[in-house]
Amino acid sequence: QLFVEAIDQGAAALAYSGELSGCHFKRWVDLQCAGPDNLREGKNEFGDPVYSIPEEILRRIEGWYRDRAFLYDNAALAGEGDELPSLLETVERAVCRYDVKLICIDNLMTAMDAGPADNLYQAQSAFVRRLKELAVKHSAVVLLVAHPKKTREALGNDDVSGSSDITNRVDVVLSYSRSGEGAGCDSLLSVLKNRLTGRITRSGEEIELYYSGKSKRVASLSV
C-alpha cells in the first residue's frame, strides 16, 4: 500500500518480495489501486467471495503506474558462465536508472544471503547498513520488513528477530499488528522509534486501523 501511495505522489517505486510471486504481488497492487468500489464480486467453488477487476479498469491502472512501478524478478536465472548481480546491486542500478525514490524489501530473511549460521547476525547488520547507505546516497526511502521473534500483543524494538543492529541503524521503526481489539478495529500501528521528529506511540496510543480483505487496503477508522 505504501508502494502504491508513493507512486500516487509522483515517485517511482521498486519492490522485492520473497513471500509473493510476481503475479500475486501485482494482483495485490492492482486491488489496492482499484479500491472496493471498482471490484466485481464472484464466488469460488467453495462459495467464498472472490474479487476481480474489470478489464477496462485494470488497463487504466496499468497505464497509470507504467514506468513508475518496478518489481525485482525472483525468477531470474543466470546463463551459463554468468553470475546474477546481488539484490542490492540490482536495486541500486534501478535507483540510478529510473530515479526510484521508494524501495520496499519484504522481507529481511529472504532478501539477504546470510551465509554460515554463525555469521547470521553479522550478515544482517551488514545488509541493513548497506540499505541505509543506499538511502542516504540517493535520497530515497527504504522500507524493510522484519518479523518479530514471536507473536505478542505489544512489540518493542528488541522483539525484532535477529541482530539488534536492525533497529539501531534505521531512522523509524513501525510495528503493524492484526491484533487490535478496539471498537471496529482489527489492526494496530505503533511508532517504536522516530529519529525524524522524536514522536513515538506509548502504550494505549496505538493507531487503530481496519484491514479490508476485499481491496487489501489498510485505513484508519475515521476514513
N, C-alpha and C positions, 0 to 999 in steps of 0.2 A: 504494500500500500504506500509506503514511503517512496518506493521506487517510482510509482505512478505519479505521486504528488510532486516529485522533483521534475518530472517531465512536464507536468501541468504548469510549473513555474518557469518553463523555458530551458531547463538544463538537460544535457544528455546524461543518461544513467546506464550503468553496467552492473549486471548481477551474476554471481556464481551461486549455484545451488547444488550441494552434494546430496540433497534429500529428494529433489524432484527432477524428473526428466524434462527435457526442453519443451515438449508439447504440453506437459502437465503445468509447468511454470507459466507458459504463455496463456493457457486457459484461465488460470487464476488471475493473471494480469488483465485479461480481456473481461472477465466477470466483474472485476473491480472498476474497470473503466466504464462498462455499460451501466452498472448500478441496477438496483432492484426493479425500477420502473421499465427497463428495456429488456427484461428477460422473459423468455417463453417457458412456461412450466409444463412438464410432462410427467410420465410415470415410467419407472423401470419394471423389470419382470417381477419384482417383489412388491410392487405397488408403492414404492417410496418415490417422493418427488425428485425430479431431476430438472435442471435448468439449462436452456440453450440460448444463444444469442442469434437473432435473425440475421441472415446473410448480409443484408444491406447495412445494418448497424455495425456488424463485425468488420466489413470493408472500410467503413468510415473510421473505426477505431484504429485499424492497422495503418491507415493513411495518416492519422493524427500522430502516432508515435514513431512512424518510419524515420530512419536516420537519427533517432534520438534514444532508442531503446536497444541495448545490446546484452546478449546472454552468452556467457562462456560455454563453449561446446565441450561437454564432458565426454562425448563420444569420439572426439578427435583421436586419430591413430597415427603414429609416426610411420613414415615409409621406411623401406629397407635402408639401413645405414643412417637414418635421420634420427634426431632427438627432438622431442617436443619442448618448446620453452616452458618454463615453470609457470604456475598460475600468476605469480607476482610479476613476472616478466611480461606475460600477455596483458595483464591489467594495465601496467604502465605504458605499454605500447598503445593500447586503446585510449588511454587518457590523453596521450600526446597527439594521437592522430585524429580523434573525434571530439576533443575538448570535453571529456567526461568530467562531470562535477560531483556525481554521486556514485559510490561503489558499494554494493551490497555483497557481503560474504556470508553465506549460510551453509555450513557453519564452521567454526574453528577446526574441529577434529577432522572433518572431511576435506578441508582445504589445504592443510599442511602435510608435508611429508615428514613425519615425526622421527623416522629412523629407529635406532635401537630404543627399547623401552626405558633404559636407564637415562636416556637423553631427552625424554619427553618434555619435561618442564623447560629445559634449556631451548629446545626447538620451538616450543610455544612462545617463550619470551622473545626469541629472535624474530619469529613470524610477526608478532604484534608490533615489535619495534620497527620492522620494515614497512608495515602498513602505516604506522604513524609518520615515518619519514616521507612516504609517498604522499600522504595527505597534506603535510606541510609544504613539501616541494611544489606541488601542483595546485595548492589552494582548493583542495577537494574534500568532500565529506566521505568518510569510510564508516559504514555500518557493519559491525562484526557480531554475528550471533554466537553466543557461547552458552552452553547448557549448564544448569546448576548441578551440584554434586548429588542432590536428592530432592524429591518433591517436598516442599514445605509451604505453609501458608504465607510466611513472611521471609523474604530473602534479603541478604546483605551482600556487600562486596566480597566477603570471604566465602560465600557459598558458591561462587563460580567454580566449576570443575577445572582443575589444572593449576598452572603456575599463578602465584599472586601477582606477577607482572602483568597479567591480562588486564586487571582493573587498575593497577598502579600507573601504567603508561598512558591510558586513554584519558580523554577530557570529560566525557559524560558516560555514566552508567545508568541504563534504564532496565527496569525489571517489568516484564509483562507476564501476567498470570491469568489463566482461565478459571480462577477460583473465587471470584468476587461473590459476596453474599448480600450486597446492598439491595435496596428495593429496585427490581427491574434490571439489576446489574449482574453480568455474568463474567466480567473480567476486570482486572485492576492494573493500572500503570503506576509505577513508582520511579522517582528520580533518586538514585542512591549516591550519585556523585555528580558534581557540576562545577567544573573549573571556569565555565563561561560567565556565570552570574553568582555562583555560590549557593543558589537556592535549591534545596532538596525537599523531598516529602518526608514528613515524620510519620510515625505510626498513627493511623487514623486519618491521615491526609491524602491517602492514595486516590488517584484519579479513577473514578468509576466509568467503565466503558461497556459497550454492548457489541458482541460479535454476531454478524449476520452470516449464517451458513449458506444463504441464498446467493449473496453477492460477494462474499468473502471480505466484506468491509468491516472495519472497526470504527465505531463512532461514539462520541460522548452522548450521554442520555439527554442532554439539553438540545441536541440537534434533531 
